[in-house]
Every structure is written in structure tokens, then in C-alpha cells.
Amino acid sequence: MSQQEPKATTGATEQGAERTLDPVSGLIHHPYRPPGGFESVLPGVHKASTVYFPDVKALRTRDWRHKEGYTYGLHGTPTTFTLEERIAHLEGARHCVLAPSGLSALALVNLALLKPGDEVLLPDNVYGPSKELARTMLADWGVAHRVYNPMDPASALASMGPSTRLMWVEAPGSVTMEFPDLRALVRDARSRGITVALDNTWGAGLAFKPFDLAHGMDGRADQPLAVDVCMHALTKYPSGGGDVLMGSITTVDRRLHEKLLMAHMRLGVGVGANDVEAVLRSLPSIELRYDAQDRAARELASWLAVQHGVAQVLHPALPGSPGHAHWASLCTRAAGIFSILLDEQLPASAADAFVDALRLFRIGYSWAGPVSLVVPYALDAMRQDCSHLRGHLVRLCIGLEAVDDLKADLAQALSVMHDHHA
């Protein structure tokens, strides 16, 4: 019997004899351990704050940072270590840390890699809360930021200054879906010694290889072109159910990972075991769901492109969408999300009328779940420069409903919109 498995029925008295433990003590310290060797489809769910050590030497020497042991629930359990390894594999990385949400993962990257006097670059079409974080909290802590035009690599290059330490990239951009020349942006940043962080939620580890952007190119260089950090909102495709909040940060470089990991520890960032279980359960079907929603979104996007009242469809896989050529040079897949621009000749209230008329599409944020979602956005409140986009923007996130049912819903909502503004 090991040191951590005390007898449940007896205990030492002052005279050295053994006595029977109180029933509750016996219950708490019961010696039974189930036999090892159990295996099933899903790994076990380990919940812990306290983690036992067999002796003081183990207490002092266990190394949680390299996944060689366990010290405290916040620093990892078999359940969280398993998900981290699988997400790293999905994205072609070597290291991963988990966070309670995509936004917390994004914030963690900034906090780990930036200090007062540094500067971070953000694309104009960056995820909105990322821009807000830079404008408020990072600014309060002495970190400056600049916004660059993601569709003009020269704009990004001109924005890189002596204090620039981190550049965020998105492919495609949030809501307006422009797909940048990711290779050029990364190449220029790396030539200046600037760390590049990618929000890879859209790509989900499936659309392209973020840690090898030279993949598929002729005349590959000896050193693959790659981002340094991938942030991924596991809330979306890895979860797939619309019921879990979680994020991840993956890297290839060990030293960079340790900077992120230590910030993760010092901030006390943790995730719940049941949420990890839910992601582990959904992860094996991610490719099937991604491809199904991709096919449905492309069919609906192509159909909407020729509908009366729709001025433009913003979907990187569609010719004519901003950055389509960049998407085509890097990807064969696309997430099941796109936006449409309703005719600018319609009043601003047309977008709201269209959205309110939808029945299968539910009004709500997030995406990649089984239910199709819709949200109208005010362009001028989101971008410094939206001159290339004319009309009223509505974002559509395609779920797992039958395409014909979604098409019928969109058709009737467009009809209601036209009748309302006739």
C-alpha cells in the first residue's frame, strides 16, 4: 500500500495500537482503487484543485510545465493535458495552453508578450474586442497600438516601428471577411523581428497550415514561413455545440511557449474539466462539420449573390470577394460563415427588417454550432476605412440545417424586406 493510501478501518492510538476509524473518516480515506487498464472512446474526466503527492520530494520536484507531473488543478490534469496535445496536433504546433474563452486567450497573448513602451499592430478588420482591448486596457498600461490596412502589405510595413513587438493577423478579417496576403504580412513582420500572432478561429487548423505558410508553394525556402502564435476560440468549431466557452494558444517555439505558459500560471487562468470533456467529445467530428458547413455556406453564398437587393457577398471562396486570390493560393476549404451587403439604396432599417423576418436563422453571436445565426452590423462603427464596402452588412453563420430550408428562409426574409420598403 502506498503512502497516499491509508488504511480505512484502523488508525494508530497514542499507545501504538490500531483503532477503527470513524465511518466518515473511513469513507474519505477508503483504500479501494479500481484496477488500471480501463480504456474507452473518450479519456477520463479528472477534476481537481488539490493534487496528491506521495512524498515531500515529489512535492518539490514535480514539473507541470513539461507535462511530466501534476501539482495543482490550475496547472493541468490528465484531461486538460490531453486536449492541449490534440489541439497542438490539429494546428501543426508543438505546444498549447488552454484559456476560459477565445477572448481570454487573445488577451493572454498580449499580456505575456507586451510591456509598457511596446507597440502592437492590429488589422483594421480585427475582431472587435481585440481593438477595444488595445484602445483601453493596453493603453492604460502603456502599450501603444496602430491599425493597419490588412489588404495592403505596404501599409502594414509602414506601420512597423522600433517599438513594435507584436502584430496580429486575421485570415479572413472579422465580419467583413477580407482575406489578406498572409504570407507577405508574415514575411515582412519576421524580417523586422516582430512576433506574429494569428487568430486562427476561422481556419480551425483545417483551412491552411499556420505554422507552415509555405505549404503548397513552389520553390519553398529552407525555413518555412510561419506565424509565431495561433490563438483559437475553441468555442467555435472544436466545440461545435454552441454551449462551451474556451480558447487555446499554440506555438512551435519552446521559449515563446514558456513565456505564454508562465503568464498563464501567474494570471491563474484555468478551464473546467467538464468543458474540456465537451470539446474532447466533439473534436473527432470537427472535419466532418467544418466541411459540411463549408459546402452549405458556399451554396447559399452563391445563391444570395444573384438575389435582388443583395449588392455583394463577402465570402473569401467566391471570386470577386476581397482577397479571393489570396485565399485560393493558401486554402481549399472555408468556414461556414460569410456576410452580405444589402443594396445601399435601401434604407438602413432594411437590414433589421431582413434579420427580424428570418425564422430558422436565430439572432445571436458566435458561430460553428448546429443552429444558423444572423447579426446585422454597422460598418462605420467597426472600421477606420470601409470605403471598399458599400451597403448594409449582415453576417450569416451557417449551421447544420438542410440547405434548401435555409434558402427558403432567406428567400422569404428578402421578400418581407422588399415588401416593407416598397
N, C-alpha and C positions, 0 to 999 in steps of 0.2 A: 504494500500500500504506500502511495507516495505521500510526501509531506502535506500536500494540499487536500488529501482525502482522509480526514479524521474519522475515527470510529463514531458511529451514530448512537450506539446504545450504551456506551460506557464513558466515563471520564475519570481522571485522577483525583483522588481526595488528598487532603493535606498529609495523610499518613502514607501516601503512595498507593493505596488500594484503588480499585476502579469502582465507579458507581454508574448507575443508569442515568443517562441524560434526560432532562425534561423533554416531554414529547415534542414541543415546538423546536427546541434546540436540535433534537434528533431529526426533525423534519428538515431544518435548514442545513444541517451538516450530514445528511444521509449519504452513505458511501457509494451507492449504486452508480455505475457508469455504464451506459449502453455499449454494446460491442461495436468496435470500429469496422470499417469496410463498407458502410452503407453508401450507396450511390443511387442517384435518380437524375431525372432530366434537369431539374433546377438545383443549384447549390443551396446549402442550408442558409437560413437567415440567422445571423448572430447579432444579438442586441447587447450592448454593453456600455456602461460608463466605466465601472470598475473592471479591471482585468487582473486575474490572479498571477502571482509569481511563485515559483516553487521554493525560492530562497533569496537571500539578500544579494548574492552575486548576480542572479538573473535580473533583479530589480535595477541594479546599477549598470548592467552591460547590454541589455536588450536594445536592438537598433530598429526602430519602427520606420526610419527614413528610407531604408533599403528593403523594406518588406521582409525582414528577417525575423521579426518577432512582434509581439503586441504589448503595449504599455498602458494604453488608456483608450477608451472607445472613440474619443475625438480624433485620435491619430491612426485609426484604422482597425478593422476587423476582417476576418476571412471574407465576409460579404462585400465590404467596400473595396478591398484589395482585388477581388475577382472582377468587379465591374470596372475598376480602373485599368486593369490589364486588358480587358476586352475592348474598351473604348480606345486605348492606345493602339491596339491591333487594327481596329476599324479605320483609324485615321493614318495609319502608317507611322506612328510615333513610337517612342520607347518608354515614355513616362507620362503619367496622368495624375491629376488631383481632382477631386470632386468638390463641388460647391452647392449651396442650397438652391441656386437658381442660375439661369444664364446671366442675368444682370450682376449677381454677386461674383460670378466667375470673371466677368468683364472688369468689374471694379477691382478685384484682387490682382489682376494683371497690372493695372495702373499703379496700385499701391505698392506692389512688390518691385516695380521697375523704375519708378519715378521718385524724385526728391525735389525739394524747393530749389528753384532756379532752372529746372529742366523744362523741356517743352515737348508736347505730344501733338502729332498731326492727325487730323480726322478728315475723312472724305465728307463732302457736303451731304451725301446721301447716307451717312452713317445712321445706325439705329438711334432713334431719338433720345432715349435715356442716356446713351453714351455721350452725346453732345451736351446734355443737361448736366451730367456729372462733371464734365470738364469746365463748363461755364460757372459752376457753383463751387462744389467742394474742392476740386483740384485747384481752382483759382484761389480759394481761401487758404490753401496750404502752400501757395507759392509756386504752383505748377502752371505754366502758361500753355495755351493751345492755339493752333492755327487750323483753319479749314481750307482744304484744297479741292480743286475740281478733279474728281476721280477719272473723268473721261479725257483728261489732258495730262499725260505724264509730265510734260514740261511745267505745268502748274505745280505739281507735287514737288518736282525737283527744285523749283524756285523757292518753295516754302521751307525747304530744309535748311536750317541754320546751325550755328555752332552749338546751340543749346538743345537741339532736337535729339531726343534719346529714343523715342518710340513713335512708330507710325502704324495706325490702324488701317486695315483694308477690308472691304466687303465685296463679295462677288456672288450674286449681284448686290446692288445697293438696296437698302431697306425701302420697301413700299414702291419706289419708282423704278426699281428693277434694272437699272443700267448695269451692264457687265463691263468692268474696266479691263484694260490691258494689264492684267495682274502680273505677268512676267516682267513687263517694263517697270512697273511700280516697285516690285520687289528688287529687281536688279539695281535700280537707282538708289534705293534706300540702303542696300547692303554695300554699295560702293562708297557710301558715306559713313559706314559703321553704325547705322541706325537699326535697332531691333524692329522687326515687322511682326505685328500680331494680326491674325485673320479671324474675323467672326465667321466660323465655318458651319453655322447652323443650317443654312440653305443647302450647302453641299453635302452635309451629313456624313462625310467620309466616303461617299459613293460617287459624287458627280465628277470629282477630279482629285488628284493626289497633292494635297497642300505641302507636303514635305518633299515633293519631287515634282516641281512645276515643269521640269524639262522632259517629263514623261511624254512620250508620243512625238517628240520633236526630232527632226533630222539634225545631225551634227551636234549631239549632246556634248556639253562641256564635261571636263573631268569631275568638277564639283557640281552636283545637281543644284539647280536653282530652287530655293525653298523658303517658305516663311519660317520664322523662328518659333512662333507660338500660335496654337489654334485654340480659340475659345468656342465652345459648342453648347448651345442650350439643349440639354438632353430632354427638356420639357417637350420638345417637338418630336422629331422622328424616332429617336431611340425609345422614348416612352410610347408615343403613338396613341395614347388613350385620352388625352386631354385632362388628365387627373393627377399629374405629377409635376412638381417644380424641381429642377435640378440643372446644374451646369458642370462642365468639365473644362480643364485646361491641359492640353497635351503639348509635349515638346520632344525633341530629339536630343538636345544638348543637356548633359548631366548637370553642369554648373548652373545653367539657366533654370532647370527644373528645381534644383535645391533652393535657389532664391525664391521661387514661387512657393515651394513647399514650406519654407520657414515662415514666410509671410502668412501662409495658410494656417500654420500652427499658432503663430503669435496673435492672429485675429480670432482664433477659436472657431474657425469655420468648419461646420460638420453637417452631415446629411443623415436622415433617418433610415434605419435598416429596412423598414417596410417599403419606403420609396425606392431604395436600391433594388429590392426584390422585384418591384413592379417593372423597373427598367430592364433588369436581367431577364424577366419573363418575356418582354416584348422584343428584345434585341434580336433574337434569331429571325424574326419576320420582317426586319427593317427593310431589306432589299425588295421583298415582295410588295410591301406597302408603298415604298418610295416609287417603284416602277409603275404600280397601278395608278397612283395619284398623278404621276408624270403623264401617263397616257391620257387620262381623263382631262387633265388641265390643258394639254395641247389641243385636244379635240374641241374643248369648249372655247379656248382662246381663238382658234382658227374660225370657229363659227361666229363668235362675237365680232370678229374683225370685219365682217361683211353685214352686220346688222345696222339698221337705220338708227341714228342717234349716237353710235359709238364712233368717236373720232380716231382712236388709236388703241391698240392693245399692247401693253408693256409686258412682254414675256421674252426672256433672252433667247429662247429657242426658235422664235419666229423671226424670219427675215424682216428687216425694217425696224425692229426694236433696237433701242440704243445699245451698242456693244455686241450685237449678234455675232459679228465676225470673231470677236474675242472669245465668246462662249464656244463657238464652233471649233476654234483652234485648241480648246482645252477639254471640252466636255462632249459626251454623247447623251447625258441624262440631264434632267432638270427637276427641281422640286415642284410639287403640285400647288404653286402659288403664283399669281400674276395680278396685274392691275389693269384697269381700263380707264380711258379718258372719254367722258361723255362730251358731246358737242358743246363747244364754248358758247354757241348761240343760244343754248338753253339757259334758263335762269339757274342761279346757284342752288336753288331749292330742288332742282331736278334730281340731283344725286341722292338727296334724302328721300325723295318720293320713290325712287327706284329701289333703294335699300329697304324701305319700310314695306314695299309691296312683295318682297321675296318671302317665301314660305318655308322652303327646305333649307335655304341658306339662313343661318342664325346670325344675329348681330353679336359679335364678340371678338376679343383679341386672341392672339396665339394662332397656331395652325398645326397641321400634320396629324390631327386626330381624325376620328371616323365621321364627324359631322362637318359639313361645309360651312364656312364662316364668311362674313362680309363686313367691311368697315369703310365708310367714306372718310377722306382726308382733305384738309385744306392745304394745298400745295404751298402757298405763300408763307404759311406759318412754319413750314418744315425745312425750307431750303433757302440759302442765300441767293442762288441762281436757279430758277426753274423756267427760264425763257425758252428752253427747248421742249417744254411740255405745255400744251395748250388744251384746256378743257377742265372738267370736273372729275377728280380722281376717286375711283372706288377700287379697293383691294378685295380680291376673291381668293379664298383658300379652299381648295377642293378636298372633300372628304372621301368616303368610300361608298357613297350612294351611286345608283345607276346613272350613267351619263345622260341617258335620254330623259330621266326625271329631272335632273339638274338643268338640262337645256330647256325643258318645258317651263320650269320655274323662272328662269332668266327671261324667256320669251314673254311670259305673262307680265312680269315686272316691267319690262321695257314698254309693253303696251299700256300698262297703267300709267307709266311716266309720261308717255306721249299724250294720252287722253287728258291727263291732269294739266298739261302745259300746252294744250292745243289752242 
